[in-house]
Amino acid sequence: MISLFMKKLTVDTSAEEIRRTTTILEQNNLKYEIRTSRSRGSIGSAMDARTYANANLAMYKGASQPTFIYSVYVKGKEYDRARNLVKGSE
């Protein structure tokens, strides 16, 4: 699918919630695309890695794991239907 014509349906940090959403879309034969990004960019991640390496610590030991942000996109013309299906099942 060409991402240019896709509209953002939902954004969440919960993989379980994204799975619930995509299951509903699959059951209704709606095509979708998931985009994943990290809340901390590549520069911040590199700084973390260097800091942990300099201190000779295991990465993220005792700290929270990096957060991922999941975005679900659907075709623009199917957006209203997808939104109603997902919101109606909450």
Biopython code that builds the backbone (N, CA, C, O; Angstrom):
import numpy as np
from Bio.PDB.StructureBuilder import StructureBuilder

atoms = [
    (1, "MET", "N", (0.826, -1.173, 0.000)),
    (1, "MET", "CA", (0.000, 0.000, 0.000)),
    (1, "MET", "C", (0.876, 1.244, 0.000)),
    (1, "MET", "O", (1.961, 1.261, 0.581)),
    (2, "ILE", "N", (0.399, 2.253, -0.642)),
    (2, "ILE", "CA", (1.130, 3.509, -0.672)),
    (2, "ILE", "C", (0.752, 4.302, 0.575)),
    (2, "ILE", "O", (-0.413, 4.651, 0.769)),
    (3, "SER", "N", (1.729, 4.577, 1.405)),
    (3, "SER", "CA", (1.495, 5.249, 2.680)),
    (3, "SER", "C", (0.963, 6.663, 2.522)),
    (3, "SER", "O", (0.397, 7.226, 3.459)),
    (4, "LEU", "N", (1.141, 7.227, 1.358)),
    (4, "LEU", "CA", (0.699, 8.589, 1.111)),
    (4, "LEU", "C", (-0.806, 8.741, 1.293)),
    (4, "LEU", "O", (-1.272, 9.809, 1.691)),
    (5, "PHE", "N", (-1.564, 7.704, 1.013)),
    (5, "PHE", "CA", (-3.021, 7.768, 1.064)),
    (5, "PHE", "C", (-3.584, 7.128, 2.331)),
    (5, "PHE", "O", (-4.775, 6.825, 2.400)),
    (6, "MET", "N", (-2.737, 6.925, 3.321)),
    (6, "MET", "CA", (-3.161, 6.290, 4.565)),
    (6, "MET", "C", (-3.438, 7.364, 5.624)),
    (6, "MET", "O", (-2.832, 8.435, 5.621)),
    (7, "LYS", "N", (-4.361, 7.047, 6.519)),
    (7, "LYS", "CA", (-4.721, 7.974, 7.589)),
    (7, "LYS", "C", (-4.497, 7.277, 8.933)),
    (7, "LYS", "O", (-4.805, 6.096, 9.088)),
    (8, "LYS", "N", (-3.964, 8.014, 9.890)),
    (8, "LYS", "CA", (-3.644, 7.444, 11.200)),
    (8, "LYS", "C", (-4.926, 7.144, 11.961)),
    (8, "LYS", "O", (-5.734, 8.037, 12.214)),
    (9, "LEU", "N", (-5.104, 5.878, 12.323)),
    (9, "LEU", "CA", (-6.287, 5.442, 13.054)),
    (9, "LEU", "C", (-6.080, 5.550, 14.558)),
    (9, "LEU", "O", (-6.944, 6.058, 15.273)),
    (10, "THR", "N", (-4.938, 5.075, 15.037)),
    (10, "THR", "CA", (-4.678, 5.089, 16.468)),
    (10, "THR", "C", (-3.176, 5.086, 16.742)),
    (10, "THR", "O", (-2.372, 4.658, 15.913)),
    (11, "VAL", "N", (-2.826, 5.571, 17.918)),
    (11, "VAL", "CA", (-1.439, 5.569, 18.392)),
    (11, "VAL", "C", (-1.475, 5.086, 19.830)),
    (11, "VAL", "O", (-2.299, 5.542, 20.622)),
    (12, "ASP", "N", (-0.576, 4.157, 20.173)),
    (12, "ASP", "CA", (-0.559, 3.621, 21.532)),
    (12, "ASP", "C", (0.822, 3.074, 21.853)),
    (12, "ASP", "O", (1.600, 2.764, 20.950)),
    (13, "THR", "N", (1.123, 2.958, 23.134)),
    (13, "THR", "CA", (2.374, 2.339, 23.559)),
    (13, "THR", "C", (2.153, 0.896, 23.998)),
    (13, "THR", "O", (3.107, 0.187, 24.318)),
    (14, "SER", "N", (0.908, 0.469, 24.013)),
    (14, "SER", "CA", (0.564, -0.884, 24.430)),
    (14, "SER", "C", (0.469, -1.808, 23.216)),
    (14, "SER", "O", (-0.382, -1.615, 22.347)),
    (15, "ALA", "N", (1.337, -2.803, 23.162)),
    (15, "ALA", "CA", (1.292, -3.770, 22.059)),
    (15, "ALA", "C", (-0.016, -4.556, 22.097)),
    (15, "ALA", "O", (-0.537, -4.938, 21.049)),
    (16, "GLU", "N", (-0.547, -4.800, 23.284)),
    (16, "GLU", "CA", (-1.802, -5.537, 23.407)),
    (16, "GLU", "C", (-2.965, -4.750, 22.798)),
    (16, "GLU", "O", (-3.811, -5.324, 22.113)),
    (17, "GLU", "N", (-3.007, -3.453, 23.042)),
    (17, "GLU", "CA", (-4.078, -2.620, 22.484)),
    (17, "GLU", "C", (-3.969, -2.545, 20.963)),
    (17, "GLU", "O", (-4.983, -2.571, 20.265)),
    (18, "ILE", "N", (-2.755, -2.453, 20.456)),
    (18, "ILE", "CA", (-2.562, -2.422, 19.003)),
    (18, "ILE", "C", (-2.991, -3.751, 18.402)),
    (18, "ILE", "O", (-3.590, -3.775, 17.326)),
    (19, "ARG", "N", (-2.695, -4.858, 19.076)),
    (19, "ARG", "CA", (-3.112, -6.173, 18.588)),
    (19, "ARG", "C", (-4.630, -6.292, 18.566)),
    (19, "ARG", "O", (-5.194, -6.863, 17.633)),
    (20, "ARG", "N", (-5.300, -5.753, 19.593)),
    (20, "ARG", "CA", (-6.762, -5.759, 19.620)),
    (20, "ARG", "C", (-7.317, -4.994, 18.417)),
    (20, "ARG", "O", (-8.253, -5.445, 17.757)),
    (21, "THR", "N", (-6.732, -3.844, 18.147)),
    (21, "THR", "CA", (-7.165, -3.020, 17.020)),
    (21, "THR", "C", (-6.955, -3.735, 15.693)),
    (21, "THR", "O", (-7.856, -3.767, 14.855)),
    (22, "THR", "N", (-5.776, -4.305, 15.498)),
    (22, "THR", "CA", (-5.488, -4.958, 14.216)),
    (22, "THR", "C", (-6.318, -6.230, 14.030)),
    (22, "THR", "O", (-6.649, -6.588, 12.900)),
    (23, "THR", "N", (-6.657, -6.913, 15.121)),
    (23, "THR", "CA", (-7.526, -8.088, 15.022)),
    (23, "THR", "C", (-8.902, -7.686, 14.511)),
    (23, "THR", "O", (-9.472, -8.370, 13.662)),
    (24, "ILE", "N", (-9.436, -6.590, 15.017)),
    (24, "ILE", "CA", (-10.735, -6.083, 14.561)),
    (24, "ILE", "C", (-10.663, -5.725, 13.081)),
    (24, "ILE", "O", (-11.576, -6.046, 12.319)),
    (25, "LEU", "N", (-9.584, -5.062, 12.669)),
    (25, "LEU", "CA", (-9.431, -4.688, 11.262)),
    (25, "LEU", "C", (-9.343, -5.928, 10.379)),
    (25, "LEU", "O", (-9.950, -5.969, 9.309)),
    (26, "GLU", "N", (-8.591, -6.941, 10.818)),
    (26, "GLU", "CA", (-8.459, -8.179, 10.040)),
    (26, "GLU", "C", (-9.794, -8.904, 9.918)),
    (26, "GLU", "O", (-10.126, -9.415, 8.848)),
    (27, "GLN", "N", (-10.559, -8.953, 10.999)),
    (27, "GLN", "CA", (-11.850, -9.631, 10.986)),
    (27, "GLN", "C", (-12.828, -8.968, 10.028)),
    (27, "GLN", "O", (-13.762, -9.607, 9.542)),
    (28, "ASN", "N", (-12.614, -7.691, 9.761)),
    (28, "ASN", "CA", (-13.495, -6.945, 8.865)),
    (28, "ASN", "C", (-12.849, -6.669, 7.509)),
    (28, "ASN", "O", (-13.306, -5.809, 6.756)),
    (29, "ASN", "N", (-11.784, -7.407, 7.210)),
    (29, "ASN", "CA", (-11.088, -7.323, 5.916)),
    (29, "ASN", "C", (-10.631, -5.912, 5.554)),
    (29, "ASN", "O", (-10.709, -5.506, 4.395)),
    (30, "LEU", "N", (-10.159, -5.177, 6.544)),
    (30, "LEU", "CA", (-9.606, -3.840, 6.308)),
    (30, "LEU", "C", (-8.094, -3.931, 6.346)),
    (30, "LEU", "O", (-7.517, -4.445, 7.304)),
    (31, "LYS", "N", (-7.458, -3.432, 5.308)),
    (31, "LYS", "CA", (-6.001, -3.446, 5.264)),
    (31, "LYS", "C", (-5.467, -2.314, 6.130)),
    (31, "LYS", "O", (-6.066, -1.244, 6.232)),
    (32, "TYR", "N", (-4.324, -2.584, 6.749)),
    (32, "TYR", "CA", (-3.730, -1.604, 7.646)),
    (32, "TYR", "C", (-2.213, -1.693, 7.562)),
    (32, "TYR", "O", (-1.649, -2.617, 6.977)),
    (33, "GLU", "N", (-1.586, -0.716, 8.157)),
    (33, "GLU", "CA", (-0.125, -0.678, 8.244)),
    (33, "GLU", "C", (0.236, -0.239, 9.655)),
    (33, "GLU", "O", (-0.367, 0.687, 10.198)),
    (34, "ILE", "N", (1.221, -0.908, 10.246)),
    (34, "ILE", "CA", (1.696, -0.527, 11.574)),
    (34, "ILE", "C", (3.074, 0.095, 11.424)),
    (34, "ILE", "O", (3.948, -0.451, 10.751)),
    (35, "ARG", "N", (3.254, 1.236, 12.055)),
    (35, "ARG", "CA", (4.573, 1.875, 12.102)),
    (35, "ARG", "C", (5.003, 1.945, 13.560)),
    (35, "ARG", "O", (4.232, 2.325, 14.440)),
    (36, "THR", "N", (6.234, 1.574, 13.785)),
    (36, "THR", "CA", (6.762, 1.537, 15.147)),
    (36, "THR", "C", (7.928, 2.513, 15.259)),
    (36, "THR", "O", (8.788, 2.581, 14.381)),
    (37, "SER", "N", (7.939, 3.261, 16.345)),
    (37, "SER", "CA", (9.060, 4.163, 16.601)),
    (37, "SER", "C", (9.391, 4.081, 18.091)),
    (37, "SER", "O", (8.588, 3.611, 18.897)),
    (38, "ARG", "N", (10.557, 4.534, 18.428)),
    (38, "ARG", "CA", (10.972, 4.555, 19.832)),
    (38, "ARG", "C", (10.755, 5.949, 20.382)),
    (38, "ARG", "O", (10.906, 6.946, 19.675)),
    (39, "SER", "N", (10.401, 6.003, 21.646)),
    (39, "SER", "CA", (10.179, 7.314, 22.264)),
    (39, "SER", "C", (11.494, 8.076, 22.408)),
    (39, "SER", "O", (11.502, 9.303, 22.501)),
    (40, "ARG", "N", (12.587, 7.350, 22.427)),
    (40, "ARG", "CA", (13.916, 7.965, 22.501)),
    (40, "ARG", "C", (14.574, 7.737, 21.152)),
    (40, "ARG", "O", (14.695, 6.594, 20.712)),
    (41, "GLY", "N", (14.995, 8.789, 20.497)),
    (41, "GLY", "CA", (15.574, 8.705, 19.165)),
    (41, "GLY", "C", (16.919, 8.003, 19.114)),
    (41, "GLY", "O", (17.425, 7.530, 20.132)),
    (42, "SER", "N", (17.483, 7.942, 17.938)),
    (42, "SER", "CA", (18.741, 7.219, 17.750)),
    (42, "SER", "C", (19.899, 7.893, 18.490)),
    (42, "SER", "O", (20.790, 7.206, 18.990)),
    (43, "ILE", "N", (19.898, 9.206, 18.563)),
    (43, "ILE", "CA", (20.973, 9.910, 19.272)),
    (43, "ILE", "C", (20.874, 9.639, 20.769)),
    (43, "ILE", "O", (21.880, 9.373, 21.428)),
    (44, "GLY", "N", (19.664, 9.708, 21.298)),
    (44, "GLY", "CA", (19.468, 9.425, 22.727)),
    (44, "GLY", "C", (19.825, 7.986, 23.070)),
    (44, "GLY", "O", (20.425, 7.721, 24.111)),
    (45, "SER", "N", (19.453, 7.053, 22.188)),
    (45, "SER", "CA", (19.787, 5.642, 22.417)),
    (45, "SER", "C", (21.299, 5.430, 22.387)),
    (45, "SER", "O", (21.837, 4.661, 23.183)),
    (46, "ALA", "N", (21.973, 6.106, 21.479)),
    (46, "ALA", "CA", (23.427, 5.986, 21.390)),
    (46, "ALA", "C", (24.087, 6.562, 22.646)),
    (46, "ALA", "O", (25.069, 6.015, 23.147)),
    (47, "MET", "N", (23.543, 7.661, 23.144)),
    (47, "MET", "CA", (24.076, 8.251, 24.373)),
    (47, "MET", "C", (23.882, 7.288, 25.551)),
    (47, "MET", "O", (24.773, 7.132, 26.386)),
    (48, "ASP", "N", (22.711, 6.645, 25.610)),
    (48, "ASP", "CA", (22.463, 5.652, 26.669)),
    (48, "ASP", "C", (23.486, 4.530, 26.596)),
    (48, "ASP", "O", (24.083, 4.163, 27.607)),
    (49, "ALA", "N", (23.689, 3.988, 25.406)),
    (49, "ALA", "CA", (24.611, 2.867, 25.229)),
    (49, "ALA", "C", (26.022, 3.257, 25.651)),
    (49, "ALA", "O", (26.711, 2.485, 26.318)),
    (50, "ARG", "N", (26.447, 4.449, 25.263)),
    (50, "ARG", "CA", (27.795, 4.895, 25.621)),
    (50, "ARG", "C", (27.941, 5.088, 27.128)),
    (50, "ARG", "O", (28.960, 4.724, 27.714)),
    (51, "THR", "N", (26.917, 5.662, 27.744)),
    (51, "THR", "CA", (26.951, 5.882, 29.192)),
    (51, "THR", "C", (27.036, 4.561, 29.934)),
    (51, "THR", "O", (27.847, 4.410, 30.848)),
    (52, "TYR", "N", (26.198, 3.598, 29.545)),
    (52, "TYR", "CA", (26.220, 2.294, 30.199)),
    (52, "TYR", "C", (27.554, 1.583, 29.957)),
    (52, "TYR", "O", (28.078, 0.921, 30.853)),
    (53, "ALA", "N", (28.099, 1.719, 28.752)),
    (53, "ALA", "CA", (29.381, 1.076, 28.442)),
    (53, "ALA", "C", (30.505, 1.693, 29.274)),
    (53, "ALA", "O", (31.356, 0.969, 29.792)),
    (54, "ASN", "N", (30.518, 3.015, 29.407)),
    (54, "ASN", "CA", (31.558, 3.686, 30.194)),
    (54, "ASN", "C", (31.490, 3.300, 31.674)),
    (54, "ASN", "O", (32.514, 3.230, 32.354)),
    (55, "ALA", "N", (30.287, 3.054, 32.157)),
    (55, "ALA", "CA", (30.121, 2.678, 33.564)),
    (55, "ALA", "C", (30.217, 1.166, 33.755)),
    (55, "ALA", "O", (30.137, 0.667, 34.877)),
    (56, "ASN", "N", (30.389, 0.448, 32.652)),
    (56, "ASN", "CA", (30.498, -1.011, 32.673)),
    (56, "ASN", "C", (29.269, -1.651, 33.325)),
    (56, "ASN", "O", (29.389, -2.548, 34.160)),
    (57, "LEU", "N", (28.087, -1.172, 32.927)),
    (57, "LEU", "CA", (26.821, -1.693, 33.432)),
    (57, "LEU", "C", (26.068, -2.395, 32.314)),
    (57, "LEU", "O", (26.232, -2.076, 31.136)),
    (58, "ALA", "N", (25.249, -3.346, 32.700)),
    (58, "ALA", "CA", (24.365, -3.977, 31.710)),
    (58, "ALA", "C", (23.338, -2.941, 31.265)),
    (58, "ALA", "O", (22.846, -2.150, 32.070)),
    (59, "MET", "N", (23.028, -2.958, 29.990)),
    (59, "MET", "CA", (22.097, -1.972, 29.439)),
    (59, "MET", "C", (20.735, -2.082, 30.115)),
    (59, "MET", "O", (20.140, -3.159, 30.141)),
    (60, "TYR", "N", (20.250, -1.000, 30.649)),
    (60, "TYR", "CA", (18.934, -0.861, 31.275)),
    (60, "TYR", "C", (18.742, -1.749, 32.500)),
    (60, "TYR", "O", (17.603, -1.999, 32.895)),
    (61, "LYS", "N", (19.809, -2.225, 33.105)),
    (61, "LYS", "CA", (19.664, -3.028, 34.322)),
    (61, "LYS", "C", (19.101, -2.148, 35.425)),
    (61, "LYS", "O", (19.689, -1.125, 35.778)),
    (62, "GLY", "N", (17.965, -2.550, 35.963)),
    (62, "GLY", "CA", (17.329, -1.777, 37.013)),
    (62, "GLY", "C", (16.574, -0.561, 36.506)),
    (62, "GLY", "O", (16.018, 0.191, 37.307)),
    (63, "ALA", "N", (16.541, -0.352, 35.223)),
    (63, "ALA", "CA", (15.824, 0.785, 34.650)),
    (63, "ALA", "C", (14.738, 0.259, 33.713)),
    (63, "ALA", "O", (14.759, -0.901, 33.301)),
    (64, "SER", "N", (13.816, 1.111, 33.394)),
    (64, "SER", "CA", (12.737, 0.688, 32.499)),
    (64, "SER", "C", (13.266, 0.531, 31.071)),
    (64, "SER", "O", (14.172, 1.246, 30.643)),
    (65, "GLN", "N", (12.691, -0.397, 30.367)),
    (65, "GLN", "CA", (13.059, -0.626, 28.971)),
    (65, "GLN", "C", (12.582, 0.546, 28.116)),
    (65, "GLN", "O", (11.652, 1.254, 28.504)),
    (66, "PRO", "N", (13.199, 0.758, 26.972)),
    (66, "PRO", "CA", (12.763, 1.847, 26.095)),
    (66, "PRO", "C", (11.306, 1.639, 25.658)),
    (66, "PRO", "O", (10.871, 0.509, 25.437)),
    (67, "THR", "N", (10.579, 2.717, 25.541)),
    (67, "THR", "CA", (9.178, 2.666, 25.152)),
    (67, "THR", "C", (9.054, 2.717, 23.632)),
    (67, "THR", "O", (9.731, 3.497, 22.963)),
    (68, "PHE", "N", (8.181, 1.872, 23.107)),
    (68, "PHE", "CA", (7.886, 1.880, 21.683)),
    (68, "PHE", "C", (6.524, 2.511, 21.477)),
    (68, "PHE", "O", (5.609, 2.328, 22.280)),
    (69, "ILE", "N", (6.403, 3.259, 20.389)),
    (69, "ILE", "CA", (5.144, 3.898, 20.035)),
    (69, "ILE", "C", (4.648, 3.244, 18.758)),
    (69, "ILE", "O", (5.346, 3.233, 17.744)),
    (70, "TYR", "N", (3.437, 2.697, 18.814)),
    (70, "TYR", "CA", (2.848, 2.004, 17.674)),
    (70, "TYR", "C", (1.763, 2.876, 17.064)),
    (70, "TYR", "O", (0.909, 3.403, 17.778)),
    (71, "SER", "N", (1.793, 3.029, 15.747)),
    (71, "SER", "CA", (0.769, 3.781, 15.023)),
    (71, "SER", "C", (0.140, 2.859, 13.994)),
    (71, "SER", "O", (0.846, 2.166, 13.262)),
    (72, "VAL", "N", (-1.192, 2.847, 13.935)),
    (72, "VAL", "CA", (-1.916, 2.037, 12.957)),
    (72, "VAL", "C", (-2.526, 2.977, 11.928)),
    (72, "VAL", "O", (-3.203, 3.945, 12.276)),
    (73, "TYR", "N", (-2.277, 2.679, 10.660)),
    (73, "TYR", "CA", (-2.789, 3.476, 9.558)),
    (73, "TYR", "C", (-3.731, 2.630, 8.704)),
    (73, "TYR", "O", (-3.498, 1.438, 8.508)),
    (74, "VAL", "N", (-4.799, 3.256, 8.196)),
    (74, "VAL", "CA", (-5.725, 2.610, 7.275)),
    (74, "VAL", "C", (-5.915, 3.517, 6.061)),
    (74, "VAL", "O", (-5.534, 4.687, 6.076)),
    (75, "LYS", "N", (-6.508, 2.959, 5.017)),
    (75, "LYS", "CA", (-6.799, 3.770, 3.833)),
    (75, "LYS", "C", (-7.746, 4.899, 4.222)),
    (75, "LYS", "O", (-8.645, 4.717, 5.042)),
    (76, "GLY", "N", (-7.534, 6.048, 3.630)),
    (76, "GLY", "CA", (-8.353, 7.213, 3.950)),
    (76, "GLY", "C", (-9.835, 6.984, 3.766)),
    (76, "GLY", "O", (-10.639, 7.431, 4.583)),
    (77, "LYS", "N", (-10.212, 6.283, 2.689)),
    (77, "LYS", "CA", (-11.634, 6.066, 2.421)),
    (77, "LYS", "C", (-12.247, 5.030, 3.364)),
    (77, "LYS", "O", (-13.471, 4.928, 3.443)),
    (78, "GLU", "N", (-11.423, 4.261, 4.079)),
    (78, "GLU", "CA", (-11.918, 3.270, 5.028)),
    (78, "GLU", "C", (-11.781, 3.735, 6.473)),
    (78, "GLU", "O", (-12.105, 2.995, 7.403)),
    (79, "TYR", "N", (-11.305, 4.947, 6.657)),
    (79, "TYR", "CA", (-11.023, 5.451, 8.006)),
    (79, "TYR", "C", (-12.265, 5.491, 8.891)),
    (79, "TYR", "O", (-12.227, 4.996, 10.018)),
    (80, "ASP", "N", (-13.357, 6.065, 8.412)),
    (80, "ASP", "CA", (-14.558, 6.193, 9.237)),
    (80, "ASP", "C", (-15.083, 4.827, 9.672)),
    (80, "ASP", "O", (-15.459, 4.643, 10.829)),
    (81, "ARG", "N", (-15.109, 3.879, 8.754)),
    (81, "ARG", "CA", (-15.575, 2.518, 9.078)),
    (81, "ARG", "C", (-14.655, 1.881, 10.122)),
    (81, "ARG", "O", (-15.127, 1.296, 11.097)),
    (82, "ALA", "N", (-13.350, 1.995, 9.914)),
    (82, "ALA", "CA", (-12.388, 1.417, 10.839)),
    (82, "ALA", "C", (-12.508, 2.051, 12.222)),
    (82, "ALA", "O", (-12.480, 1.347, 13.232)),
    (83, "ARG", "N", (-12.640, 3.355, 12.272)),
    (83, "ARG", "CA", (-12.765, 4.052, 13.549)),
    (83, "ARG", "C", (-14.006, 3.595, 14.302)),
    (83, "ARG", "O", (-13.952, 3.347, 15.506)),
    (84, "ASN", "N", (-15.134, 3.483, 13.586)),
    (84, "ASN", "CA", (-16.372, 3.043, 14.221)),
    (84, "ASN", "C", (-16.261, 1.607, 14.744)),
    (84, "ASN", "O", (-16.768, 1.300, 15.823)),
    (85, "LEU", "N", (-15.611, 0.743, 13.997)),
    (85, "LEU", "CA", (-15.439, -0.640, 14.429)),
    (85, "LEU", "C", (-14.577, -0.728, 15.679)),
    (85, "LEU", "O", (-14.919, -1.434, 16.628)),
    (86, "VAL", "N", (-13.463, -0.014, 15.677)),
    (86, "VAL", "CA", (-12.533, -0.075, 16.808)),
    (86, "VAL", "C", (-13.128, 0.585, 18.038)),
    (86, "VAL", "O", (-13.049, 0.021, 19.129)),
    (87, "LYS", "N", (-13.712, 1.746, 17.898)),
    (87, "LYS", "CA", (-14.292, 2.469, 19.047)),
    (87, "LYS", "C", (-15.531, 1.767, 19.573)),
    (87, "LYS", "O", (-15.814, 1.816, 20.770)),
    (88, "GLY", "N", (-16.278, 1.110, 18.678)),
    (88, "GLY", "CA", (-17.499, 0.410, 19.086)),
    (88, "GLY", "C", (-17.257, -0.837, 19.886)),
    (88, "GLY", "O", (-18.158, -1.326, 20.567)),
    (89, "SER", "N", (-16.041, -1.367, 19.816)),
    (89, "SER", "CA", (-15.748, -2.619, 20.512)),
    (89, "SER", "C", (-15.094, -2.414, 21.867)),
    (89, "SER", "O", (-14.737, -3.386, 22.534)),
    (90, "GLU", "N", (-14.933, -1.187, 22.278)),
    (90, "GLU", "CA", (-14.271, -0.917, 23.579)),
    (90, "GLU", "C", (-15.159, -1.263, 24.737)),
    (90, "GLU", "O", (-14.761, -1.099, 25.890)),
]
sb = StructureBuilder()
sb.init_structure("model")
sb.init_model(0)
sb.init_chain("A")
sb.init_seg("    ")
for serial, (resi, resn, name, xyz) in enumerate(atoms, 1):
    if name == "N":
        sb.init_residue(resn, " ", resi, " ")
    sb.init_atom(name, np.array(xyz, "f"), 0.0, 1.0, " ", f" {name:<3s}", serial, name[0])
structure = sb.get_structure()
